[in-house]
Amino acid sequence: MARLGGGRTDSGLVTLDEAAADAVSRVQPVSGTMKLPLAEADGHVLADAVIAPLDLPPFANSAVDGYAVRFADLAPGAATRLPVLGRTMAGEPSALLEQGAWRIFTGAPVPEGADTIVMQEDAVAGDGAVMLPAGIRRGANLRLAGEDVARGHEVLPAGRRLRPQDLGLLAALGLGEVTVRRRPRVALFSTGDELTEPGRPLGPGAIYDANRAMLRAMLARAGAEVVDLGILRDEAKDLEQQLRDASAGSDLVITSGGVSVGEADHVRDAVLACGTLDLWRVAIKPGKPIAIGSVAGTPFVGLPGNPVAVFVGFAFVARPLLARLAGEAYVPPRAHPIRLGFAHARKPGRREFLRVSLEQGVDGSVVARRHPGEGAGSLASLAQSDGLIVLAEDVARVEAGDSAPFLPYAELL
């Protein structure tokens, strides 16, 4: 089980970067590896670097359908007529070419002695011979052995979260299985007497638990094994024991709701009763009340109750912590500058995330339009937008036409 180190409690706001770095610094990657077939390895984290066991491609082959020739046999500055001596298709053994031309197809091994491939579209064949145009470049359309990957070279580093293209590369190298890290086990629950499980009748004053559904999916996309503990009620006497139970056998505990300062927000007190609270309030909007600490020695992240704040808090605090637990070589989300189609004024001091949709402007360039649902409780604003505009802590105002950093949701999920 992963453990947090010694903590600190900060009564003031900490910056988002400080909060994320502090959380990451307190955990170590989980132990344990396993071998998986490639068909099951997508999204898992490589335990060891992969060294190419062979050249890729393993032999010189043709990039096109055409004719293999020796460049020295082509007349300089003029067309050349050569006899066609044979043919090789993909999957057939290589041949020997001492002179003349050899009919060849895409992917077929190049005959020994040939060093140039002429595309069939540029050649005129007939009567057992082929006319080749002038101006052919030496080595044209020839794929050399090892030009993509050289045997013995590292092709994927340890800590890489495997993607479909990575699996394709491993398959091309003939690897049927790969050694990956164990996935972090995350205990997840929501708190709130007002919450109802989706699919059940909704009582007076009740709302459906949307946060847990969103977090389950975000955790799964981040490569976690999710233990869904459902909805816990705001009963102070029960929460401490429930937190202890959740920590047993888990590498991380994540909750939603109950970490603010309301009379019914008991998660914070329950954490302090059975663990530590290292950070509590973060200088971001939305999502200021984020609790980071430990419960019975297991890392703990308490996210706010508002859905947009949950999304932001997970993406920028819990996600890098989870990557560290997973042993992932994590790359923070990369923002791209984009032109704003709106003005916005605010009080500086917190990093703010604005939900926007991308549209094509009148001049053909892409413009970010702010979603009308501005509240931290607006799930529609997340579902109906394309990403987040990031306003740094010292920014007081932006105008339409200004450029601002944009984070597409694809960078966060």
DONU-560127 format. One record per residue: x, y, z of N, C-alpha, C in turn. Coordinates in steps of 0.02 Angstrom, whole numbers, plus 50000, padded with zeros to 5 digits. Example, Ala and Ser with C-alpha at 12.3 -4.5 7.8 and 13.67 -1.06 7.14 Angstrom:
! residues 2
506604971650390506154977550390506604983550390
506424988850354506844994750357506455000250394
! end
This chain:
! residues 413
500434994050000500005000050000500445006250000
500305011049958500695017249956500555021350018
501065025050042500995028950102501175036250089
500845040650127501035047650126501595048650177
502015053450163502535055350210502265060250262
502705063350298502505068250348502145074050316
501645076850349501225081950319501275088650352
500895093250326500835099850356500135102250344
499885106650387499225109550380499315116950366
499025119350313499095126250293498415129650296
498335134350340497685137550349497525142450293
498025144550255497905149150200497855145450134
497765149350080497725146350013498425144749988
498485139149954499105137449920498965137549845
499485138849806499375139049734499245131949708
498955131649649498815125149619499455121249608
499975124549584500605121049571500895118349636
500855122249690501105119849755500715113949779
500055114249773499625108849796499775102349759
499825102749692499955096749652500645093949667
501155098449671501835096049685501885093049754
501545096049803501565093449871501245086549875
500665085849842500315079349843500745073949810
501045075549752501455070649716502065068649757
502375073549791502985072149828502885067449887
502275066549909502135062649969501985055249955
501975053349892501825046349876502375043249834
502395036749834502865032849793502455028149749
502745025949693502375021349650502195014849686
501625012149669501415005849699501885000349676
501934995149717502364989449700501964984249662
502334980049627502014974549592501984975649517
502164970449479502114970549406501784964149383
501584964149320501284958149290501394958349215
501374952449185501434952049112500744951449082
500624955549031499974955448998500064954348923
499604950748891499614950548818499454957448791
499694958948731499594965548703498854967448699
498424962548688497714963948682497414966848746
497764965948803497504968348867497924974048896
498424976348860498924980948890498764988348879
498284989948838498134997048825497985000748890
498305006548900498185010548959498595008649020
498945003049017499375001149073500045004649067
500405004849123501055008349126501625003249121
502085004549075502655000049065503084999849128
503254993849149503694993049207504424993849188
504604991749128505294991949105505314994949035
505894997749019505995000148951505984994248902
505744995448842505714990248790506294991248742
506704986048734507264986248689507084982148627
507204984948569507024981548506507404975048498
507054969348491507394962948482507604961748409
507374966048364507554965148293507504971848258
507774972048198507704978048156506994978748132
506784984948122506124986248094506194991448039
506054989847977505864983247953506444978247959
506294971747962506824966847972507244965547909
507014967847852507394967047790507214972847744
507664974147696507524979447647506924977347605
506454982047596505854980347558505624986347518
505154985047473504914990247428504334994147460
504355000747452503825005047477503255005747427
503335003147366502835003947313502814997647270
502294997247229502284992347175502704995147118
503174991147091503594993847038504114988947015
504724991547003505274987646975505914989147014
506234983847039506864984547074507434984247022
507894988847029508464989146982509104990947020
509654990146984510294992847009510384999746979
510495004647021510545011446996511095011946943
511625008046951512185008346903511975006146834
511415002446828511175000146762510765005446725
510585010946759510175016146727510615020946689
510395022546627510775027246586510715034246615
511265037846625511225044546652510905049446603
510385052846625510065057946584509635055346528
509475048846526509075046146472508655040346498
508135038546459507725032746478508135026446468
507945021246507508315014946505507825009246496
507985004646448507584998746437507954992746465
507614989046512507934983346544507474977246539
507754971346534507334965246534507064963946604
506444961546609506144959646673506304952346685
506694951046739506964944346749506564940146798
506104943146835505714939246883505254943846923
504934941046974504474944947015504454942247086
504344946647133504294944847203503714948647235
503284944847270502734947947305502874947847380
502484951847419502574951947491502474944947520
502914943047566502884936547597503304931247563
503574932747505504004928047469504734929447486
505174924447479505884925547494506214930247444
506784932847466507154937447423507464933847364
507664937747314507974934947253508664938147244
508994936447189509644939247172509584942747105
509784949047103509754952947040510464954947021
510704952046965511374953846941511354959146887
510804959346851510704964446800509974964446780
509754969646743509054970046722508604972846776
507944971446771507434973946817507054968046847
506764969246906506394964046941505724966846963
505184963646941504504965946961504424964647035
504194969747071504154969247144503524972747168
503264970547225502654973347252502774976047323
502334980447345502414983847409502524978847465
503054979947505503204975747561503634969647545
503734968347481504144962547462504884963947474
505274958847492505994959747501506334961747436
506774966547441507134968947382507664963747362
507704962047298508204957247276508914959547295
509324954747314510014956347329510354959347268
510684964847276511004968347221510624974547198
509964974547207509554980447188509624985847242
509604992047220509654997647268509165003247253
508715002247205508245007447185507605004247161
507035007447177506385004947155506055010447112
505835008547053505485013047008504735011547012
504325016647027503605015547032503325013046966
502825008546970502535005846909502195011246868
501945016546901501625022046864502115025746819
502775025346836503285028946797503605024446744
503405018246742503725013446697503225011246643
503505008946586503095006246531503354999246517
502924994246531503134987246524502844984246460
503214979446431502974975846372503504971546342
503304965746314503764961346280504344959146325
504184957746389504694955046434505204960146457
505064966546444505534971746464505144977646493
505504982446520505194988346548505604994446530
505264999946511505595006346495505545010746556
506125012946581506155016946641506365024046624
506035029146653506175036046634506845038446661
507085043946634507685047146659507535050646725
508055052046762507975056046823507805052146885
507865045546883507725041446943508265042746995
508045043647058508525044847113508765038247142
509425037847156509695031847188509355030747255
509135024547268508805022947331508075024647335
507785026847279507075028747279506635022947299
506135024447341505605019747361505875013347394
506455013847423506765008147456506745009147532
506455004447568506455004547641507025000147665
507505003147699508094999447722507944995647786
508264990147797508194986347860508404990847918
507974991147970508144995048030508055002548023
507785004947967507735012247961507205015248007
506715011248028506215013548076506455012548147
506675006548162506945004848228507545000348219
508095002048252508694997848249508714992948307
508884986848293508934981748345509384984048402
509164982848465509554984648523509424991648549
509034995648513508875002448535508245002448578
508205007148626507605007948666507055011048623
506475007748624505925010348583505365013448626
505285011048688504795013848733505105014148803
505045019748838505355020348904504925017448959
505235015549014504855013649074504435019549096
503835018149119503385023449140502915025849087
502985023349026502535025348971501855022248982
501325026348980500645023648980500495021548908
500375015148899500345012348832499725014848794
499845016648732499325019048687499255014148628
498725014848589498645010248532499245010148486
499545015848472500125016048427500735012548458
500795012948525501335009248558501245001748550
500624999448558500484992348551500624989948480
500474994248431500634992548362501384991648352
501784996048382502504995548377502754989148409
502504987548469502704981448503502524975248462
501934975348432501734969648390502194968948330
502384974648299502824974448241503504971548259
503704972348322504344969648345504284962348367
503684959548360503584952548376503454951048448
503314956048489503204955048560502474953648573
502324947848600501624945948612501374947948680
501834949648727501634951848793502124957148818
501924960548871502324966048897502254966248973
502784968349008502764968849080502534975849101
502004976149139501714982549160501664982849236
501574988949261501484989949333500774988149354
500714986149416500044985249444499684991949445
499044991849430498664998049431498505000149503
498535006549519498345008849586497615007249601
497485005049662496805003449683496525009549720
495995012349693495715018549720495015017249747
494935018749812494275018349844493915024949832
493305024649806492935030749787492245030649819
492055036349848491365037149871491175044449872
490525045549871490245052349877489935052949946
489875059149971489535060350034488975065350024
488445064550061487895069350058487225066050069
486835068450118486175065750130485695067150073
485865072050031485415073849977485505069449916
486015065149915486185061349855485775054949848
485595053449786485225047349769485595043849712
485605037249715485925033449662485515034149598
485845035649540485485036049477485105029549463
484505030249437484085024449422483565023049476
483635026349533483155025449587482695031549590
482115030849622481655036549628481975042249666
481815048249645482105054249675481605057149726
481825057449789481395059949841481405067549846
480995070349890480975077649900481655080349921
481875085649888482495088949905483115085049885
483035079549851483605075349833483855076749763
484485074949750484785075449683485155068949670
485265067549606485635061549589486385062749596
486745057449615487465057849624487805057649556
487995063449531488335063849466489085063549472
489345066049528490065066549536490405059649533
490105054749565490425048249568490455045049499
489925045849459489935043249391490495046449351
490585052949358491105056549322491795054249346
491885053849412492535051949439492715044749422
492225040249423492375033349403492685033149334
492385036849288492635036949219493315040249215
493415045749251494065049149250494615044749280
494445041249334494925036649364495105030949317
494595028149285494725022649238495155024849180
495025030849154495435033449099496155034849121
496235036349185496905037549212497255031049231
496935025349221497255018949233497175016149302
496675018349340496575015849408496095009949409
496185005849459495695000649476495225003649528
494605004649510494135008449553493735003649597
493735005149661493305001749709492745006649728
492155005749700491605010449709491235008649773
491285013149822490955012049888490285015549894
490065018649840489395021549840489345028249876
488765029449906488615035849939488645034850015
489025039050049489065038950121488685044950149
488315043850202487905049150232488335053750276
488095059850285488455064750326488345063450400
488585057850423488555056150494489265055950521
489425060850563490115061650586490375055250619
489965051950658490195046150696490345040250650
490025039950592490135034350546490695035550496
490815041950478491285043450425491995041250442
492195042050504492885040150522492995032650510
492535028450533492615021350522492565019550449
492125022950412492065021550341492705023450303
493015028850325493655030750295494195025550310
494205023150372494695017950389494575011650347
493955009650340493795003750301493995004750228
493865010750202494035012150131494785011950120
495175013950170495905014050162496215007150160
495885002250191496164995550195496224992450125
496824990750106496934987650041496924992349982
496864998849995496845003849940497495007749938
497645010449880498235014749872498045022049876
497405023649869497175030549870496425030449886
496215035349926495505036349941495295043049913
494765043249874494505049449846493765050049865
493595055949891492895057349908492675063549870
492025064349866491725070249835491215073149884
491315079549902490855082949948491085082250020
490855086850061490975086450133491635089250157
492005093050113492645095650136492635103250143
492045106250140491985113450150491905114850225
491585120450242491535122450313490815122650337
490355119350301489655119250322489555114750382
488985115450415488845111450474488805103950458
488615102250397488535095250379489145092550340
489665096650335490265094550299490755091250348
490665084750358491025081250411491645077450387
491775077150322492335073250298492985075950325
493065082550325493685085550349493845083350421
493345083650465493455081750534493595074250541
493265070250500493375063050502494085061350480
494345064850430495035063750408495515065350464
495415071050497495865072950552495835067950609
495265064750618495195059950673495575053450660
495675051750597496005045250583496615046050539
496835052150528497425053150486497695060250490
497895062850433498175069550430497835073550375
497835080050384497595084650332498175089150315
498485087850257499105091450239498965097950203
498465097950161498245104050127497485104050128
497195109950127496475110350129496185114850076
496455120950069496165125650022496675127649969
496465127549906496905128749850496655134849812
497115138949788496955145249755496755144049682
496175140749673495905139649606495165141249607
494895142449547494185143749539493955140449475
493465135749480493145133249541493575127949574
493415126349638493745120749671494185122449730
494075128149763494515130049819494555124849874
493995122049899494045117249954494245110249931
494905109149924495175102549907495605100249966
495435094549993495805091850050496305086550026
496925087250049497445082450032497765080050097
497785073650108498065071150169498115063550168
497985060450226498005053150230497475050750279
497235044750268496775041450314497065034650330
497215033550394497515027350416498135025550375
498525030750355499135029750318499075029350243
498465029550217498355029250145498215036250118
498525038050062498395044650032497655046050022
497465052250034496765054350031496705060849993
496205061149949496025067449915495275068449923
495095074049954494395075749962494215081349915
493795079849865493605084849816492965088349837
492825094249810492215097949828491585094349805
491015097349819490375094449800490125096649732
490315102649710490075105149645490425101449588
490055099249538490345094949486490925098149447
490875104449430491425107549392492045108049435
491955109549499492515109749546492825102749553
492405097549553492655090749556493085089249494
492845091049436493205089849373493885093349375
493885099649393494515103649394494995100849447
494735099549506495155097049559495475090349542
495085085849512495375079449492495905080449438
495745084449387496195085149330496865088049349
496875092649397497495096249411497835094449477
497495090849521497795088849585497815081249590
497235077949584497215070749593497555067049536
497495069549475497775065949417498535065349422
498915070649435499635069549442499835065249501
499455065549556499585061149612499475053849592
498945052549556498795045749533499335043349484
499585047849442500105045849395500735043749433
500895047349486501475045549527501375038649559
500785037349585500635030749613500715025249560
500505026749499500525021849446501225020749417
501705025049437502375024649408502405027449338
501925031649321501875034449253502345040449245
502685040749188503085046649171502595052049148
502315055549196501755060049183501975066449148
501605068349097501705074749063501105079149078
501195084749112500635089149128500275091349065
499625092749070499245094949011499555101148980
499565101348915499885106848878499365111548848
499395117748869498925122748845499155125548777
498665127648737498815130548672498505137548669
498865142548645498565149248641497985149548592
497465153148611496885153648567496565160548577
496235163048526495935169748529495265169448564
495155174148608494535174348646493985178148608
493375175548615492795178948586492365182148639
492665183748697492295186748752492775190548797
492485194948837492865198548889492695195748957
493165196349003493035193649071493465197549120
493135200049172493485203649226493395199749291
493895199849334493865196149396494355198949447
494305196449508494785198349560495375193549556
495985196249549496575191849545496685188049610
497115182949606497295179249666497225171849659
496755169449617496665162349606496725160749531
496965154849516496975152549447496265150549429
496015153349374495315152149356495275148249291
494775143849288494665139749229493965141149202
493935143549140493305145349108493135140249054
492505137849056492295132949006492115136548941
492405134048886492305137348821492185132148767
491865134548714491785130648653492165134148597
492415130248550492795133048495492355134048434
492415139848404492035141448343492505144548292
492295144248229492675147448177492455154648170
492935159348177492785166448172492665168548100
492465174848092492305177448025492925177447980
493515177948010494135177947969494415170947959
494045165847981494255158947972494665156148029
494875160348076495265157948133494795155148187
495075151348233494685148248286494625153048345
494015153548371493875158148426493555154148483
493745155948545493455152748604492855156748628
492275153548633491665156848659491505153948728
491365158148775491235155848842490535152748846
490495147148882489845144048892489425148248939
488775149048925488355153248968488265150449039
488355143949048488295141049115488935142049153
488945147149195489565149149229489645145949298
489115143449328489155140949396489545134449402
489825133249461490215127249474489775121049476
489115121949478488665116149479488405114249411
488625117749358488345116649291488705110949255
488415104949258488685099349221488605100249146
488065103649125487965104849054488535108949025
488815113549065489365117649039489985113449025
490075107849060490635103349045490485099048984
489875096448982489695091948927489625095548860
489465101948862489325105648800489895110348781
490475109648811491045113848794491625109548771
492155112748746492715109148717493335109048761
493355113448811493955113748853493935119848898
494515121348927494565126548978495055131948958
494855138248966495315143848962495615144749032
496285145549035496635146149098496855153349109
496615156349163496825163149181497295162749241
497895165149233498395164849286498185169049346
498505167749402498315171049465498335178649462
498785181449422498865188749421498455192249367
498065188549329497655191449275497015194249304
496875200749292496265203949317495735204549263
495945204949200495455205949147495725203549080
495295200649040495455198948970494915201948926
495105203548866494635206648818494535202048758
493985202848724493875199248661494435200948613
494715195948582495275196848537495945195348569
495965195148636496585193248670496725185848659
497355183948666497545176948664497615174448736
497375168348748497415165348815497545157948808
497845154748859497975147548856497325143448857
497295138548814496715134248808496925127048818
496555123448861496665116448874496075112348848
496155108748794495615104448770495515098648820
494895096448825494755090948873495165084748856
495345083948792495745078048774496415077948809
496675083848829497305084248866497215082248939
496595082348963496465081349034496185074449049
495925070948999495585064549012495975058648981
! end
